Amino acid sequence: QARIEVKIAETSLAVADGATEIDIVMPVGKFLSGDYEGVCDDIAELKAACGETVPMKVILETGALKTATNIKKAALLAMYAGADYIKTSTGKLQPAATPEAAYVMCQAIKEYYDETGIQIGFKPAGGINSVMDAIIYYTIVKEVLGEKWLTNKWFRLGTSRLANMLLSEIKGEQIKFF
């Protein structure tokens, strides 16, 4: 909820200090009040602070958006304003990532790609608690966006526990490698 000037300064300092990616949260309050121009202006200004070489993820906080229409509109605004990736959630609000939100966001990414030729990455995050959850998100990306998105550059899962869960499934015993 910091002022945009503070966010720009923080982003510029992070980039100057060597950040290789920047995550921002879409101004949800502006979006919900219908200030779509303000949403786009904030995102564009922060993308400008990132420069051309530092990718920026825009977190939509889909749980606060409530409807598929809002999620799609927010995704499209974020992409047109300069997002290199769109992300479902910070994980701090519930619901965080949901398959429904992921599906809508992937549809928006596909429409944006078909219209512009610009590939945007996708990251579901928050509430991914099992290997089956990961498989569901993988399947959504594969079916909606296709094989081109199934790389670590374009599709990421926001779950700190997934590596240990996958290793535990493979080995058939509790693994705490990470």
TIRO-2110 file (N, C-alpha, C; in Angstrom, 1 decimal):
// TIRO-2110
0.8, -1.2, 0.0, N, 1, A
0.0, 0.0, 0.0, CA, 1, A
0.8, 1.3, 0.0, C, 1, A
2.1, 1.1, -0.2, N, 2, A
3.0, 2.3, -0.3, CA, 2, A
2.7, 3.2, -1.5, C, 2, A
3.0, 4.4, -1.4, N, 3, A
2.9, 5.3, -2.5, CA, 3, A
3.7, 4.9, -3.7, C, 3, A
3.2, 5.2, -4.9, N, 4, A
3.9, 4.7, -6.1, CA, 4, A
5.3, 5.2, -6.2, C, 4, A
5.6, 6.4, -5.7, N, 5, A
7.0, 7.0, -5.7, CA, 5, A
7.9, 6.1, -4.9, C, 5, A
7.4, 5.6, -3.8, N, 6, A
8.2, 4.7, -2.9, CA, 6, A
8.5, 3.4, -3.6, C, 6, A
7.4, 2.8, -4.3, N, 7, A
7.6, 1.6, -5.0, CA, 7, A
8.6, 1.7, -6.2, C, 7, A
8.5, 2.8, -6.8, N, 8, A
9.5, 3.1, -7.9, CA, 8, A
10.9, 3.1, -7.4, C, 8, A
11.1, 3.9, -6.3, N, 9, A
12.4, 4.0, -5.7, CA, 9, A
12.9, 2.6, -5.2, C, 9, A
12.0, 1.8, -4.6, N, 10, A
12.4, 0.5, -4.1, CA, 10, A
12.8, -0.4, -5.3, C, 10, A
12.0, -0.4, -6.4, N, 11, A
12.3, -1.2, -7.6, CA, 11, A
13.6, -0.8, -8.2, C, 11, A
13.8, 0.5, -8.4, N, 12, A
15.1, 1.0, -9.0, CA, 12, A
16.3, 0.6, -8.1, C, 12, A
16.2, 0.7, -6.8, N, 13, A
17.3, 0.3, -5.9, CA, 13, A
17.5, -1.2, -6.1, C, 13, A
16.5, -2.0, -6.1, N, 14, A
16.6, -3.5, -6.2, CA, 14, A
17.3, -3.8, -7.5, C, 14, A
16.9, -3.2, -8.6, N, 15, A
17.6, -3.4, -9.9, CA, 15, A
19.0, -3.0, -9.9, C, 15, A
19.3, -1.8, -9.3, N, 16, A
20.7, -1.3, -9.2, CA, 16, A
21.5, -2.3, -8.3, C, 16, A
20.9, -2.9, -7.3, N, 17, A
21.6, -3.8, -6.5, CA, 17, A
21.7, -5.2, -7.1, C, 17, A
21.3, -5.4, -8.3, N, 18, A
21.5, -6.7, -9.0, CA, 18, A
20.3, -7.6, -9.1, C, 18, A
19.1, -7.2, -8.7, N, 19, A
17.9, -8.0, -8.8, CA, 19, A
17.8, -8.5, -10.2, C, 19, A
17.4, -9.8, -10.4, N, 20, A
17.3, -10.4, -11.7, CA, 20, A
15.8, -10.5, -12.1, C, 20, A
14.9, -10.3, -11.1, N, 21, A
13.5, -10.3, -11.4, CA, 21, A
12.8, -9.4, -10.3, C, 21, A
11.7, -8.8, -10.6, N, 22, A
10.9, -8.0, -9.7, CA, 22, A
9.5, -8.5, -9.6, C, 22, A
9.0, -8.7, -8.4, N, 23, A
7.6, -9.0, -8.2, CA, 23, A
6.9, -7.8, -7.7, C, 23, A
5.7, -7.5, -8.2, N, 24, A
4.9, -6.4, -7.7, CA, 24, A
3.5, -6.9, -7.5, C, 24, A
2.7, -6.3, -6.6, N, 25, A
1.3, -6.6, -6.5, CA, 25, A
0.5, -5.6, -7.2, C, 25, A
-0.4, -6.0, -8.1, N, 26, A
-1.3, -5.1, -8.8, CA, 26, A
-2.0, -4.2, -7.7, C, 26, A
-2.2, -3.0, -8.0, N, 27, A
-3.0, -2.2, -7.0, CA, 27, A
-4.4, -2.6, -7.0, C, 27, A
-4.7, -3.6, -6.1, N, 28, A
-6.1, -4.2, -6.1, CA, 28, A
-7.2, -3.2, -5.7, C, 28, A
-6.9, -2.3, -4.8, N, 29, A
-7.8, -1.2, -4.4, CA, 29, A
-8.2, -0.4, -5.6, C, 29, A
-7.3, 0.0, -6.4, N, 30, A
-7.6, 0.8, -7.6, CA, 30, A
-8.4, 0.0, -8.6, C, 30, A
-8.0, -1.3, -8.8, N, 31, A
-8.8, -2.1, -9.7, CA, 31, A
-10.2, -2.3, -9.2, C, 31, A
-10.4, -2.6, -8.0, N, 32, A
-11.8, -2.8, -7.5, CA, 32, A
-12.7, -1.6, -7.5, C, 32, A
-12.0, -0.4, -7.4, N, 33, A
-12.8, 0.9, -7.5, CA, 33, A
-13.0, 1.3, -8.9, C, 33, A
-12.5, 0.5, -9.9, N, 34, A
-12.7, 0.8, -11.3, CA, 34, A
-11.7, 1.8, -11.9, C, 34, A
-10.6, 2.0, -11.2, N, 35, A
-9.5, 2.9, -11.7, CA, 35, A
-8.5, 2.1, -12.5, C, 35, A
-9.0, 1.7, -13.7, N, 36, A
-8.2, 0.8, -14.5, CA, 36, A
-7.0, 1.6, -15.1, C, 36, A
-7.2, 2.8, -15.4, N, 37, A
-6.1, 3.7, -15.9, CA, 37, A
-5.0, 3.8, -14.8, C, 37, A
-5.4, 4.0, -13.6, N, 38, A
-4.4, 4.0, -12.5, CA, 38, A
-3.7, 2.7, -12.3, C, 38, A
-4.4, 1.6, -12.4, N, 39, A
-3.7, 0.3, -12.3, CA, 39, A
-2.7, 0.2, -13.4, C, 39, A
-3.0, 0.5, -14.6, N, 40, A
-2.0, 0.4, -15.7, CA, 40, A
-0.9, 1.4, -15.6, C, 40, A
-1.2, 2.6, -15.1, N, 41, A
-0.1, 3.6, -14.9, CA, 41, A
0.9, 3.0, -13.9, C, 41, A
0.4, 2.5, -12.8, N, 42, A
1.3, 2.0, -11.7, CA, 42, A
2.2, 0.9, -12.3, C, 42, A
1.6, -0.1, -13.0, N, 43, A
2.3, -1.2, -13.5, CA, 43, A
3.3, -0.7, -14.5, C, 43, A
2.9, 0.2, -15.4, N, 44, A
3.9, 0.7, -16.4, CA, 44, A
5.0, 1.4, -15.8, C, 44, A
4.8, 2.2, -14.8, N, 45, A
5.9, 2.9, -14.1, CA, 45, A
6.8, 2.0, -13.4, C, 45, A
6.3, 1.0, -12.8, N, 46, A
7.2, 0.0, -12.2, CA, 46, A
8.0, -0.8, -13.2, C, 46, A
7.4, -1.1, -14.3, N, 47, A
8.1, -1.8, -15.4, CA, 47, A
9.2, -0.9, -16.0, C, 47, A
8.9, 0.4, -16.1, N, 48, A
10.0, 1.3, -16.6, CA, 48, A
11.1, 1.3, -15.6, C, 48, A
10.9, 1.2, -14.3, N, 49, A
11.9, 1.1, -13.3, CA, 49, A
12.7, -0.2, -13.4, C, 49, A
12.1, -1.2, -13.9, N, 50, A
12.8, -2.5, -14.1, CA, 50, A
13.7, -2.4, -15.3, C, 50, A
13.4, -1.6, -16.3, N, 51, A
14.2, -1.6, -17.5, CA, 51, A
13.8, -2.7, -18.4, C, 51, A
14.5, -2.8, -19.5, N, 52, A
14.2, -3.9, -20.5, CA, 52, A
14.7, -5.2, -20.1, C, 52, A
15.7, -5.3, -19.2, N, 53, A
16.4, -6.5, -19.0, CA, 53, A
16.0, -7.3, -17.7, C, 53, A
15.2, -6.6, -16.9, N, 54, A
14.8, -7.3, -15.6, CA, 54, A
13.3, -7.6, -15.7, C, 54, A
12.9, -8.9, -15.8, N, 55, A
11.5, -9.2, -15.9, CA, 55, A
10.7, -8.9, -14.7, C, 55, A
9.5, -8.5, -14.9, N, 56, A
8.6, -8.2, -13.8, CA, 56, A
7.4, -9.1, -13.7, C, 56, A
7.1, -9.7, -12.6, N, 57, A
5.9, -10.5, -12.3, CA, 57, A
4.9, -9.6, -11.7, C, 57, A
3.7, -9.6, -12.1, N, 58, A
2.6, -8.8, -11.5, CA, 58, A
1.6, -9.8, -10.8, C, 58, A
1.5, -9.7, -9.5, N, 59, A
0.7, -10.6, -8.7, CA, 59, A
-0.7, -9.9, -8.7, C, 59, A
-1.7, -10.7, -9.1, N, 60, A
-3.1, -10.2, -9.3, CA, 60, A
-3.8, -10.3, -8.0, C, 60, A
-3.4, -11.1, -7.0, N, 61, A
-4.2, -11.4, -5.8, CA, 61, A
-5.6, -11.8, -6.1, C, 61, A
-5.7, -12.9, -6.9, N, 62, A
-7.0, -13.3, -7.4, CA, 62, A
-8.1, -13.6, -6.4, C, 62, A
-7.7, -14.0, -5.2, N, 63, A
-8.7, -14.2, -4.1, CA, 63, A
-9.5, -12.9, -3.8, C, 63, A
-8.9, -11.8, -4.0, N, 64, A
-9.5, -10.5, -3.7, CA, 64, A
-10.4, -10.0, -4.9, C, 64, A
-10.1, -10.6, -6.1, N, 65, A
-10.8, -10.2, -7.3, CA, 65, A
-12.2, -10.9, -7.4, C, 65, A
-12.3, -12.0, -6.8, N, 66, A
-13.6, -12.7, -6.6, CA, 66, A
-14.2, -13.4, -7.9, C, 66, A
-14.2, -12.7, -9.0, N, 67, A
-15.0, -13.3, -10.2, CA, 67, A
-14.0, -13.6, -11.4, C, 67, A
-14.4, -14.5, -12.2, N, 68, A
-13.6, -14.8, -13.4, CA, 68, A
-13.5, -13.5, -14.3, C, 68, A
-14.5, -12.7, -14.4, N, 69, A
-14.5, -11.5, -15.2, CA, 69, A
-13.4, -10.6, -14.7, C, 69, A
-13.4, -10.4, -13.4, N, 70, A
-12.3, -9.5, -12.8, CA, 70, A
-10.9, -10.1, -13.0, C, 70, A
-10.8, -11.4, -12.8, N, 71, A
-9.5, -12.0, -12.9, CA, 71, A
-9.0, -11.8, -14.4, C, 71, A
-9.8, -12.0, -15.3, N, 72, A
-9.4, -11.9, -16.7, CA, 72, A
-9.1, -10.5, -17.1, C, 72, A
-9.9, -9.5, -16.6, N, 73, A
-9.7, -8.1, -16.9, CA, 73, A
-8.4, -7.7, -16.2, C, 73, A
-8.1, -8.1, -15.0, N, 74, A
-6.9, -7.7, -14.3, CA, 74, A
-5.7, -8.3, -15.1, C, 74, A
-5.8, -9.6, -15.5, N, 75, A
-4.7, -10.2, -16.2, CA, 75, A
-4.4, -9.4, -17.5, C, 75, A
-5.4, -9.1, -18.3, N, 76, A
-5.2, -8.4, -19.5, CA, 76, A
-4.6, -7.0, -19.3, C, 76, A
-5.1, -6.3, -18.3, N, 77, A
-4.5, -5.0, -18.0, CA, 77, A
-3.1, -5.1, -17.6, C, 77, A
-2.7, -6.1, -16.8, N, 78, A
-1.4, -6.2, -16.3, CA, 78, A
-0.4, -6.5, -17.5, C, 78, A
-0.9, -7.4, -18.4, N, 79, A
0.0, -7.7, -19.6, CA, 79, A
0.1, -6.5, -20.5, C, 79, A
-1.0, -5.8, -20.8, N, 80, A
-0.9, -4.6, -21.7, CA, 80, A
0.0, -3.5, -21.0, C, 80, A
0.0, -3.5, -19.7, N, 81, A
0.8, -2.4, -19.0, CA, 81, A
2.3, -2.8, -18.9, C, 81, A
2.6, -4.0, -19.2, N, 82, A
4.1, -4.4, -19.2, CA, 82, A
4.5, -5.6, -18.4, C, 82, A
3.6, -6.3, -17.8, N, 83, A
4.0, -7.6, -17.1, CA, 83, A
4.7, -8.5, -18.0, C, 83, A
5.7, -9.1, -17.5, N, 84, A
6.4, -10.2, -18.2, CA, 84, A
5.8, -11.6, -17.8, C, 84, A
5.3, -11.6, -16.6, N, 85, A
4.7, -12.8, -16.0, CA, 85, A
3.5, -12.3, -15.2, C, 85, A
2.5, -13.1, -15.1, N, 86, A
1.4, -12.8, -14.2, CA, 86, A
1.3, -14.0, -13.2, C, 86, A
1.0, -13.6, -11.9, N, 87, A
1.0, -14.6, -10.8, CA, 87, A
-0.3, -14.5, -10.1, C, 87, A
-0.8, -15.6, -9.6, N, 88, A
-2.1, -15.6, -8.9, CA, 88, A
-2.1, -14.8, -7.6, C, 88, A
-1.2, -15.1, -6.7, N, 89, A
-1.3, -14.6, -5.4, CA, 89, A
0.0, -14.5, -4.6, C, 89, A
0.0, -13.6, -3.6, N, 90, A
1.1, -13.6, -2.7, CA, 90, A
1.1, -14.8, -1.7, C, 90, A
-0.1, -15.4, -1.6, N, 91, A
-0.3, -16.5, -0.6, CA, 91, A
-0.7, -16.0, 0.7, C, 91, A
-0.8, -14.7, 0.9, N, 92, A
-1.2, -14.1, 2.1, CA, 92, A
-2.7, -13.9, 2.3, C, 92, A
-3.5, -13.9, 1.2, N, 93, A
-4.9, -13.8, 1.2, CA, 93, A
-5.5, -15.2, 0.7, C, 93, A
-6.6, -15.5, 1.3, N, 94, A
-7.3, -16.8, 0.9, CA, 94, A
-8.6, -16.4, 0.2, C, 94, A
-9.0, -17.1, -0.9, N, 95, A
-8.2, -18.2, -1.5, CA, 95, A
-7.0, -17.6, -2.3, C, 95, A
-6.0, -18.3, -2.3, N, 96, A
-4.8, -17.9, -3.1, CA, 96, A
-4.9, -18.5, -4.5, C, 96, A
-4.0, -19.3, -4.9, N, 97, A
-4.1, -20.0, -6.2, CA, 97, A
-5.3, -20.9, -6.2, C, 97, A
-6.1, -20.9, -7.3, N, 98, A
-7.1, -21.9, -7.5, CA, 98, A
-7.1, -22.3, -8.9, C, 98, A
-7.5, -23.5, -9.2, N, 99, A
-7.5, -24.0, -10.6, CA, 99, A
-8.4, -23.1, -11.5, C, 99, A
-9.5, -22.6, -11.0, N, 100, A
-10.4, -21.7, -11.7, CA, 100, A
-9.7, -20.4, -12.1, C, 100, A
-9.0, -19.8, -11.2, N, 101, A
-8.2, -18.6, -11.5, CA, 101, A
-7.1, -18.9, -12.5, C, 101, A
-6.4, -20.0, -12.3, N, 102, A
-5.3, -20.3, -13.2, CA, 102, A
-5.9, -20.5, -14.6, C, 102, A
-7.0, -21.2, -14.8, N, 103, A
-7.6, -21.4, -16.1, CA, 103, A
-7.9, -20.0, -16.8, C, 103, A
-8.6, -19.1, -16.0, N, 104, A
-8.9, -17.8, -16.6, CA, 104, A
-7.7, -17.1, -16.9, C, 104, A
-6.6, -17.1, -16.1, N, 105, A
-5.4, -16.3, -16.4, CA, 105, A
-4.7, -16.9, -17.6, C, 105, A
-4.7, -18.2, -17.7, N, 106, A
-4.1, -18.9, -18.9, CA, 106, A
-4.9, -18.5, -20.2, C, 106, A
-6.2, -18.5, -20.1, N, 107, A
-7.0, -18.0, -21.3, CA, 107, A
-6.6, -16.6, -21.7, C, 107, A
-6.4, -15.7, -20.7, N, 108, A
-6.1, -14.3, -21.0, CA, 108, A
-4.7, -14.3, -21.6, C, 108, A
-3.7, -15.1, -21.1, N, 109, A
-2.4, -15.1, -21.7, CA, 109, A
-2.4, -15.6, -23.1, C, 109, A
-3.2, -16.6, -23.4, N, 110, A
-3.4, -17.1, -24.8, CA, 110, A
-4.0, -16.0, -25.7, C, 110, A
-5.0, -15.4, -25.2, N, 111, A
-5.6, -14.3, -26.0, CA, 111, A
-4.6, -13.2, -26.3, C, 111, A
-3.9, -12.8, -25.3, N, 112, A
-2.9, -11.7, -25.4, CA, 112, A
-1.8, -12.2, -26.4, C, 112, A
-1.3, -13.4, -26.3, N, 113, A
-0.3, -13.9, -27.2, CA, 113, A
-0.9, -14.0, -28.6, C, 113, A
-2.1, -14.4, -28.8, N, 114, A
-2.7, -14.5, -30.2, CA, 114, A
-2.8, -13.1, -30.8, C, 114, A
-3.1, -12.1, -29.9, N, 115, A
-3.3, -10.7, -30.4, CA, 115, A
-2.0, -10.0, -30.7, C, 115, A
-0.9, -10.3, -29.8, N, 116, A
0.3, -9.5, -29.9, CA, 116, A
1.5, -10.2, -30.3, C, 116, A
1.5, -11.6, -30.1, N, 117, A
2.7, -12.4, -30.4, CA, 117, A
3.7, -12.3, -29.2, C, 117, A
3.3, -11.7, -28.1, N, 118, A
4.2, -11.6, -27.0, CA, 118, A
3.9, -12.7, -26.0, C, 118, A
4.9, -13.5, -25.6, N, 119, A
4.7, -14.6, -24.7, CA, 119, A
4.8, -14.0, -23.3, C, 119, A
3.9, -14.3, -22.4, N, 120, A
3.9, -13.9, -21.0, CA, 120, A
3.9, -15.2, -20.2, C, 120, A
4.7, -15.1, -19.1, N, 121, A
4.8, -16.3, -18.2, CA, 121, A
3.7, -16.3, -17.2, C, 121, A
3.5, -17.5, -16.6, N, 122, A
2.5, -17.7, -15.6, CA, 122, A
3.0, -18.4, -14.4, C, 122, A
2.6, -17.9, -13.2, N, 123, A
3.0, -18.5, -12.0, CA, 123, A
1.8, -18.6, -11.0, C, 123, A
1.2, -19.8, -10.8, N, 124, A
0.3, -20.0, -9.7, CA, 124, A
1.1, -20.1, -8.4, C, 124, A
0.6, -19.4, -7.4, N, 125, A
1.3, -19.4, -6.1, CA, 125, A
0.3, -19.3, -5.0, C, 125, A
0.6, -20.0, -3.9, N, 126, A
-0.2, -19.9, -2.7, CA, 126, A
-1.2, -21.0, -2.7, C, 126, A
-1.2, -21.9, -1.7, N, 127, A
-2.1, -23.0, -1.5, CA, 127, A
-1.8, -24.2, -2.4, C, 127, A
-0.7, -24.3, -2.9, N, 128, A
-0.3, -25.5, -3.7, CA, 128, A
0.4, -26.4, -2.7, C, 128, A
-0.4, -27.4, -2.2, N, 129, A
0.0, -28.2, -1.1, CA, 129, A
0.3, -29.6, -1.4, C, 129, A
0.2, -30.1, -2.6, N, 130, A
0.4, -31.5, -2.9, CA, 130, A
0.9, -31.6, -4.3, C, 130, A
1.4, -32.8, -4.6, N, 131, A
1.9, -33.2, -5.9, CA, 131, A
0.7, -33.1, -6.9, C, 131, A
-0.5, -33.5, -6.4, N, 132, A
-1.7, -33.5, -7.3, CA, 132, A
-2.0, -32.0, -7.6, C, 132, A
-1.9, -31.1, -6.7, N, 133, A
-2.1, -29.7, -7.0, CA, 133, A
-1.2, -29.3, -8.1, C, 133, A
0.1, -29.6, -8.0, N, 134, A
1.1, -29.2, -9.1, CA, 134, A
0.7, -29.8, -10.4, C, 134, A
0.2, -31.1, -10.4, N, 135, A
-0.2, -31.7, -11.7, CA, 135, A
-1.4, -31.0, -12.3, C, 135, A
-2.3, -30.6, -11.5, N, 136, A
-3.5, -29.8, -12.0, CA, 136, A
-3.1, -28.6, -12.7, C, 136, A
-2.2, -27.8, -12.0, N, 137, A
-1.7, -26.5, -12.7, CA, 137, A
-0.9, -26.8, -13.9, C, 137, A
-0.1, -27.8, -13.9, N, 138, A
0.7, -28.3, -15.1, CA, 138, A
-0.3, -28.6, -16.3, C, 138, A
-1.3, -29.3, -15.9, N, 139, A
-2.3, -29.7, -17.0, CA, 139, A
-3.0, -28.5, -17.5, C, 139, A
-3.4, -27.6, -16.7, N, 140, A
-4.1, -26.4, -17.2, CA, 140, A
-3.2, -25.6, -18.2, C, 140, A
-1.9, -25.5, -17.8, N, 141, A
-1.0, -24.8, -18.7, CA, 141, A
-0.8, -25.5, -20.0, C, 141, A
-0.6, -26.8, -19.9, N, 142, A
-0.4, -27.6, -21.1, CA, 142, A
-1.7, -27.6, -22.0, C, 142, A
-2.9, -27.7, -21.4, N, 143, A
-4.1, -27.7, -22.3, CA, 143, A
-4.5, -26.3, -22.8, C, 143, A
-4.3, -25.3, -22.1, N, 144, A
-4.7, -24.0, -22.5, CA, 144, A
-3.6, -23.3, -23.3, C, 144, A
-2.4, -23.3, -22.8, N, 145, A
-1.3, -22.6, -23.5, CA, 145, A
-0.4, -23.5, -24.4, C, 145, A
-0.3, -24.7, -24.1, N, 146, A
0.5, -25.6, -24.9, CA, 146, A
1.9, -25.8, -24.5, C, 146, A
2.6, -26.7, -25.2, N, 147, A
3.9, -27.1, -24.9, CA, 147, A
4.9, -26.0, -24.8, C, 147, A
4.7, -24.9, -25.6, N, 148, A
5.6, -23.8, -25.6, CA, 148, A
5.8, -23.1, -24.2, C, 148, A
4.8, -23.3, -23.4, N, 149, A
4.8, -22.7, -22.0, CA, 149, A
5.4, -23.6, -21.0, C, 149, A
5.6, -24.9, -21.3, N, 150, A
6.1, -25.8, -20.3, CA, 150, A
7.6, -25.9, -20.2, C, 150, A
8.1, -24.7, -19.8, N, 151, A
9.5, -24.6, -19.5, CA, 151, A
9.7, -23.8, -18.2, C, 151, A
10.8, -23.8, -17.6, N, 152, A
11.0, -23.1, -16.3, CA, 152, A
11.1, -21.6, -16.5, C, 152, A
11.2, -21.2, -17.8, N, 153, A
11.1, -19.7, -18.0, CA, 153, A
9.7, -19.2, -18.0, C, 153, A
8.7, -20.0, -18.6, N, 154, A
7.4, -19.5, -18.8, CA, 154, A
6.4, -20.0, -17.8, C, 154, A
6.7, -21.1, -17.1, N, 155, A
5.7, -21.7, -16.2, CA, 155, A
6.5, -22.0, -14.9, C, 155, A
6.0, -21.4, -13.8, N, 156, A
6.6, -21.7, -12.5, CA, 156, A
5.5, -22.0, -11.5, C, 156, A
5.9, -22.8, -10.5, N, 157, A
4.9, -23.0, -9.4, CA, 157, A
5.4, -22.4, -8.2, C, 157, A
4.6, -21.6, -7.5, N, 158, A
5.0, -21.0, -6.2, CA, 158, A
4.6, -21.9, -5.1, C, 158, A
5.5, -22.7, -4.7, N, 159, A
5.4, -23.6, -3.6, CA, 159, A
6.8, -24.0, -3.1, C, 159, A
7.1, -23.6, -1.9, N, 160, A
8.4, -23.9, -1.4, CA, 160, A
8.5, -25.4, -1.0, C, 160, A
7.4, -26.1, -0.8, N, 161, A
7.4, -27.5, -0.4, CA, 161, A
7.4, -28.5, -1.5, C, 161, A
7.2, -28.1, -2.7, N, 162, A
7.0, -29.0, -3.8, CA, 162, A
8.2, -29.9, -4.1, C, 162, A
9.4, -29.4, -4.0, N, 163, A
10.5, -30.3, -4.3, CA, 163, A
10.6, -31.5, -3.3, C, 163, A
10.4, -31.2, -2.0, N, 164, A
10.4, -32.3, -1.0, CA, 164, A
9.2, -33.2, -1.2, C, 164, A
8.1, -32.7, -1.6, N, 165, A
6.9, -33.5, -1.8, CA, 165, A
7.2, -34.5, -3.0, C, 165, A
7.7, -33.9, -4.1, N, 166, A
8.0, -34.8, -5.2, CA, 166, A
9.0, -35.9, -4.9, C, 166, A
10.1, -35.5, -4.2, N, 167, A
11.1, -36.4, -3.9, CA, 167, A
10.6, -37.5, -2.9, C, 167, A
9.7, -37.1, -2.0, N, 168, A
9.1, -38.1, -1.1, CA, 168, A
8.2, -39.0, -1.9, C, 168, A
7.4, -38.5, -2.9, N, 169, A
6.6, -39.4, -3.7, CA, 169, A
7.4, -40.4, -4.4, C, 169, A
8.5, -40.0, -5.0, N, 170, A
9.4, -40.8, -5.8, CA, 170, A
10.0, -41.9, -5.0, C, 170, A
10.6, -41.5, -3.8, N, 171, A
11.3, -42.4, -3.0, CA, 171, A
10.4, -43.3, -2.1, C, 171, A
9.1, -42.8, -1.9, N, 172, A
8.2, -43.6, -1.0, CA, 172, A
8.5, -43.4, 0.5, C, 172, A
9.2, -42.4, 0.8, N, 173, A
9.6, -42.0, 2.2, CA, 173, A
9.7, -40.5, 2.3, C, 173, A
9.6, -40.1, 3.6, N, 174, A
9.7, -38.6, 3.8, CA, 174, A
11.1, -38.1, 3.5, C, 174, A
11.2, -37.1, 2.6, N, 175, A
12.5, -36.5, 2.2, CA, 175, A
12.4, -35.1, 2.6, C, 175, A
13.5, -34.6, 3.2, N, 176, A
13.6, -33.1, 3.5, CA, 176, A
14.9, -32.7, 3.0, C, 176, A
15.0, -32.6, 1.6, N, 177, A
16.3, -32.2, 1.0, CA, 177, A
16.5, -30.7, 1.0, C, 177, A
15.3, -30.0, 0.7, N, 178, A
15.4, -28.6, 0.7, CA, 178, A
14.7, -28.0, 1.9, C, 178, A
END
